[in-house]
Amino acid sequence: MRRLTVIACAFFTLLTPGGCAWVGQNKPPAWILGPSKDYPPDQYLTGVGQADAQDAANDRAYGAVAKIFKAEVTAQARDWESFLQFENRGTTAVERRLTLDHVTNVSTDKVLENVRIMSGWSDDKTGQHYALAVMNRAQAGTAMLGRIGELDDTVETELKEFRQAQDKLAKLRHLRRAIKSLVLREAHNADLRIIRQSGQGAASTYKVAELTSELEQFMATNLAISVDVSGTQAEPVRRAVMEGLIREGLPVLAAPLAHAATNGQTGGEAGGSPLVLLAKGTVRLWNANVPDPRFRYVRWCSDFVVVEADSQRVVGAVSRSGKEGHLTEGEAAAKAVRVMQQELTSELAKTLAGYVYGEVDAPTAIPPAACPRDEGR
């Protein structure tokens, strides 16, 4: 049995560096108790995982290394918080946190490509398994510099396109893509500072806050959104939609398009007037006539299209409907208006932002109307 164990261990060592160092040992290896002499801290980053099974211990060892980098990226996020806030206006703190988590996860996944499980050990008395994850600082630093260089090239390309493009939407989209790449680049740079024992990163030519400020200014002077609503509760719905779009960071005209043009509210930069998008639609409320002895129900519907004001080309459409109930018809109607405002605002903001940023294509066909043609129905 001893001979078989030695043979198996020798074979496993060929497959995994440090392979069977723990087989047959009751004494825990040094790396569980502290830094390992085989992987000195000036050359390696290490993480230890402990679990009831070896696979789980391996995962936790990876997680221990990842935790180091996630903490650093989160700490550095203040340098590009301006863009995260710009991207998530009107959202909750939880949603903003999800955006930050996405950036850190993308960056950390890249870091973990350079991590290997180099050793393991199991405690015969407790049944616990341990794993040692190791990252070679020099190799990981070279790989990270390569990724940062790729992102720097992307930022330069997008900014060049931004400066040369004549179309306002094209300029806006290039600038935004440049900032998103720069944010990811800075997240990788935070990782590089951890990898390098010196703590030094690679300086960037651009700053996220400065480009974000330029993006906001460009949107304010080159894009305008007009909201036009007709039907039941038209004005309250219009105000709610406008407020929601403003919270999302979209530039909204105070007056409907015809009045705004008359009052000179559509003036843009010297290159010409801004691109105006018109969100126009109809909203309706009516008694649902549901036979319920306790509650009264009111149905609501809304049909909107988003068009480019000059060309009248449809670039988005939103159709929604629902039914709300309450003790009285007046209370049911008030609830229906609130729900309609929330859903309509959310969908219009998503539709407008998707088109403006080039994340969705203009629809090839308008979706079926949510409101019935016969108002008496």
C-alpha positions in Angstrom: 0.0 0.0 0.0 2.8 2.4 0.8 4.5 1.7 -2.5 1.2 2.3 -4.4 0.8 5.6 -2.6 4.3 6.7 -3.5 3.7 5.8 -7.2 0.4 7.6 -7.3 1.8 10.7 -5.6 4.7 10.8 -8.1 2.3 10.6 -11.0 0.0 13.3 -9.5 3.0 15.6 -9.0 3.7 15.5 -12.7 0.2 16.9 -13.3 0.1 19.4 -10.5 3.1 21.4 -9.1 3.3 20.8 -5.4 0.9 17.9 -6.1 1.0 15.3 -3.3 3.0 17.1 -0.7 0.2 16.6 1.8 -0.5 12.9 1.3 0.2 10.9 4.4 1.0 13.9 6.6 -0.9 14.7 9.7 1.0 17.8 10.4 -0.4 20.9 8.6 1.9 22.4 6.0 3.5 25.7 6.7 1.3 27.7 4.3 -1.8 27.0 6.4 -0.1 28.6 9.4 1.5 31.5 7.6 3.6 32.6 4.6 5.1 29.8 2.6 8.9 29.8 2.0 8.1 28.2 -1.4 6.0 31.2 -2.4 7.6 34.3 -0.8 5.3 37.4 -0.7 7.6 39.5 -2.7 7.2 37.1 -5.7 3.7 35.6 -5.1 0.2 36.5 -4.0 -1.5 33.6 -2.1 -4.9 32.7 -0.7 -5.9 29.8 1.5 -9.3 28.0 1.3 -10.9 25.7 3.8 -14.0 23.5 3.3 -15.5 20.0 3.8 -14.5 19.0 0.3 -11.4 19.6 -1.7 -13.2 21.2 -4.7 -14.9 23.7 -2.3 -11.6 24.4 -0.6 -10.1 25.2 -4.0 -12.9 27.6 -4.8 -12.5 29.4 -1.5 -8.7 29.7 -2.1 -9.5 31.4 -5.4 -12.0 33.6 -3.6 -9.4 34.6 -1.0 -7.2 36.0 -3.8 -10.2 37.6 -5.5 -11.2 39.3 -2.3 -7.9 41.2 -2.2 -8.5 42.7 -5.6 -12.2 43.5 -5.2 -11.5 45.5 -2.1 -8.9 47.6 -3.9 -11.1 48.2 -7.0 -14.0 49.3 -4.7 -11.6 51.6 -2.8 -10.5 53.2 -6.1 -14.0 53.6 -7.4 -14.2 57.2 -6.1 -12.0 58.2 -9.1 -14.7 57.2 -11.5 -17.8 57.6 -9.3 -18.9 60.5 -11.5 -19.5 58.1 -14.4 -21.3 55.5 -12.3 -23.6 58.2 -11.0 -24.2 59.5 -14.5 -25.1 56.0 -15.8 -27.4 55.3 -12.8 -29.3 58.5 -12.2 -32.7 57.8 -10.9 -31.8 54.3 -9.7 -31.5 53.0 -6.2 -28.2 52.6 -4.2 -28.5 48.9 -4.7 -28.7 49.2 -8.5 -25.7 51.6 -8.5 -23.9 49.0 -6.4 -24.7 46.3 -9.0 -23.0 48.4 -11.6 -19.8 48.8 -9.5 -19.9 45.0 -8.8 -20.1 44.3 -12.5 -16.9 46.4 -13.1 -15.1 44.7 -10.3 -16.2 41.2 -11.4 -15.0 41.8 -15.0 -11.7 43.0 -13.7 -11.3 40.2 -11.1 -12.1 37.5 -13.6 -9.2 38.7 -15.6 -6.9 38.6 -12.6 -8.0 35.0 -11.6 -6.8 33.7 -15.0 -3.3 34.0 -13.5 -4.1 32.1 -10.3 -3.3 28.4 -9.8 -4.0 25.9 -7.0 -0.5 24.7 -6.1 -1.1 22.6 -3.0 -3.7 21.0 -0.7 -4.0 19.2 2.6 -6.7 17.3 4.5 -6.9 17.0 8.2 -7.7 13.4 9.1 -9.0 14.4 12.5 -11.5 17.1 11.5 -12.1 16.0 7.9 -11.4 19.5 6.7 -9.7 20.2 3.4 -7.3 23.0 2.6 -6.1 24.5 -0.7 -3.4 27.0 -1.5 -4.0 29.4 -4.5 -0.9 31.1 -5.9 -0.4 34.0 -8.3 3.0 34.8 -9.8 3.4 38.6 -9.5 5.7 39.0 -12.5 3.6 36.9 -14.9 0.3 38.4 -13.7 1.7 41.9 -14.0 2.8 41.4 -17.6 -0.6 40.0 -18.5 -2.4 42.9 -16.8 -0.2 45.5 -18.6 -1.2 43.9 -21.9 -4.9 44.2 -21.1 -4.4 47.8 -20.0 -2.6 48.6 -23.3 -5.6 47.1 -25.2 -8.0 49.3 -23.3 -5.9 52.4 -23.8 -5.9 51.7 -27.6 -9.7 51.4 -27.5 -10.1 54.7 -25.6 -7.9 56.5 -28.1 -9.8 55.0 -31.0 -13.2 56.0 -29.6 -12.1 59.5 -28.8 -10.6 59.9 -32.3 -14.0 58.9 -33.8 -15.7 61.2 -31.4 -13.7 64.2 -32.6 -14.1 63.3 -36.3 -17.7 62.3 -36.5 -20.3 64.8 -37.7 -23.4 63.0 -36.6 -24.4 64.1 -33.1 -25.6 60.6 -32.0 -22.4 59.0 -33.4 -20.3 61.5 -31.4 -22.2 60.9 -28.2 -21.9 57.1 -28.6 -18.2 57.2 -29.3 -17.5 59.4 -26.3 -19.6 57.2 -24.0 -17.8 54.0 -25.2 -14.5 55.7 -24.5 -15.5 56.4 -20.9 -16.8 52.9 -20.3 -13.5 51.5 -21.6 -11.5 54.0 -19.4 -13.5 52.9 -16.3 -12.6 49.3 -17.0 -9.0 50.3 -17.7 -8.8 52.0 -14.3 -10.2 48.9 -12.6 -7.5 46.8 -14.1 -5.0 49.5 -13.1 -6.2 49.1 -9.5 -5.4 45.4 -9.8 -2.0 46.1 -11.2 -1.2 48.1 -8.1 -2.0 45.1 -6.0 0.1 42.7 -8.2 3.1 44.9 -8.1 4.9 44.9 -4.8 5.8 48.6 -5.4 2.1 49.5 -5.5 2.6 51.5 -8.7 0.1 51.4 -11.5 0.3 52.6 -15.1 -0.7 56.3 -15.5 -3.5 57.1 -17.9 -3.6 60.1 -20.3 -7.3 60.7 -19.5 -9.4 61.1 -16.4 -12.9 59.6 -16.1 -14.3 62.6 -14.3 -13.2 65.0 -17.0 -14.6 62.9 -19.9 -17.8 62.4 -18.0 -18.2 66.1 -17.6 -17.6 66.5 -21.3 -20.3 63.9 -22.1 -22.8 65.7 -19.9 -22.1 69.0 -21.5 -22.3 67.5 -25.0 -25.7 65.9 -24.2 -27.0 69.2 -22.7 -26.2 71.2 -25.8 -26.8 68.6 -28.6 -29.8 66.6 -27.5 -33.3 67.6 -26.4 -36.3 65.4 -25.6 -39.9 66.7 -25.9 -42.8 65.0 -24.2 -46.3 65.3 -25.6 -49.2 63.5 -23.9 -52.9 63.4 -24.8 -55.9 61.7 -23.2 -57.0 61.1 -19.6 -54.8 62.7 -16.9 -52.5 63.9 -19.7 -50.8 66.7 -17.9 -50.0 64.8 -14.6 -48.6 61.9 -16.6 -46.6 64.3 -18.8 -45.0 65.9 -15.7 -44.2 62.5 -14.2 -42.6 61.3 -17.4 -40.5 64.5 -17.7 -39.3 64.2 -14.1 -38.4 60.6 -14.6 -36.4 61.2 -17.7 -34.6 64.1 -16.0 -33.7 61.8 -13.1 -32.2 59.4 -15.7 -29.9 62.2 -16.9 -31.8 62.9 -20.2 -32.1 66.6 -21.3 -35.9 67.3 -21.4 -37.5 70.4 -22.8 -39.8 72.3 -20.4 -42.5 72.9 -23.0 -43.9 70.7 -25.7 -41.9 70.8 -29.0 -44.0 73.6 -30.8 -43.7 75.9 -27.8 -40.1 75.1 -27.2 -39.1 76.0 -30.7 -41.0 79.3 -30.5 -39.4 80.2 -27.3 -35.9 79.5 -28.5 -35.3 76.5 -26.2 -33.7 74.3 -28.9 -30.5 76.3 -29.5 -27.5 74.1 -29.7 -23.7 74.5 -30.1 -22.2 76.5 -32.9 -22.2 73.3 -35.1 -26.0 73.5 -35.4 -29.3 72.9 -33.6 -29.6 69.9 -31.3 -31.1 66.6 -32.2 -34.7 66.6 -30.8 -36.5 63.4 -29.9 -40.2 63.6 -29.5 -41.9 61.1 -27.1 -45.6 61.4 -27.9 -48.5 59.3 -27.0 -52.0 58.7 -25.5 -53.1 57.6 -22.0 -56.5 56.4 -21.0 -58.4 55.3 -17.9 -61.8 53.7 -17.7 -64.0 51.7 -15.3 -63.3 48.0 -15.7 -66.8 46.9 -14.6 -65.6 43.9 -12.8 -68.4 42.3 -10.7 -66.7 42.4 -7.3 -68.8 43.3 -4.2 -65.8 44.7 -2.3 -63.5 46.4 -4.8 -63.7 48.7 -7.8 -61.4 48.4 -10.7 -60.0 50.8 -13.2 -58.1 49.9 -16.4 -55.3 52.0 -17.8 -53.4 52.0 -21.1 -50.7 54.0 -22.8 -49.3 54.0 -26.3 -46.2 56.0 -27.1 -43.8 56.4 -30.0 -40.4 58.1 -29.9 -39.6 59.9 -33.2 -36.8 62.1 -34.5 -38.5 65.5 -34.7 -36.9 66.5 -38.0 -37.2 63.3 -40.0 -40.3 61.9 -38.1 -38.5 58.6 -38.1 -39.8 56.2 -35.4 -36.9 55.2 -33.2 -38.8 53.6 -30.3 -42.2 52.5 -29.1 -43.8 51.7 -25.8 -47.2 50.2 -25.2 -48.4 49.2 -21.7 -51.7 48.5 -20.0 -53.0 47.2 -16.6 -55.8 47.1 -14.1 -55.8 48.4 -10.5 -58.3 47.9 -7.8 -59.3 49.7 -4.6 -62.3 50.3 -2.3 -63.7 53.1 -4.4 -63.5 54.0 -8.0 -61.7 57.3 -7.2 -59.0 55.5 -5.2 -58.7 52.8 -7.9 -58.2 55.5 -10.5 -55.6 57.3 -8.4 -53.7 54.0 -8.0 -54.0 53.3 -11.7 -52.5 56.7 -12.5 -49.5 56.1 -10.2 -48.8 52.7 -11.6 -49.1 54.0 -15.2 -46.7 56.8 -14.5 -44.1 54.5 -13.0 -44.2 51.9 -15.7 -44.4 54.4 -18.5 -41.6 56.5 -17.2 -39.4 53.4 -16.7 -40.0 52.0 -20.2 -39.7 55.4 -22.0 -36.4 56.1 -20.2 -35.0 52.7 -21.1 -36.2 53.1 -24.8 -34.7 56.6 -25.1 -31.4 55.7 -23.5 -31.1 52.5 -25.5 -31.5 54.5 -28.8 -29.4 57.5 -27.8 -26.5 55.3 -26.6 -26.8 52.9 -29.6 -27.6 49.9 -27.4 -30.8 49.0 -29.3 -31.8 49.4 -32.9 -34.8 51.4 -34.1 -37.9 49.1 -34.3 -38.8 47.7 -37.7 -42.5 47.7 -36.7 -44.5 49.5 -34.0 -45.9 47.0 -31.4 -49.6 46.4 -31.2 -51.5 49.2 -29.4 -52.4 48.7 -25.8 -55.4 51.1 -25.8 -58.6 49.9 -27.5 -59.8 51.8 -30.5 -63.3 52.1 -29.2 -63.1 54.3 -26.1 -66.5 52.9 -24.9 -65.1 49.4 -24.5 
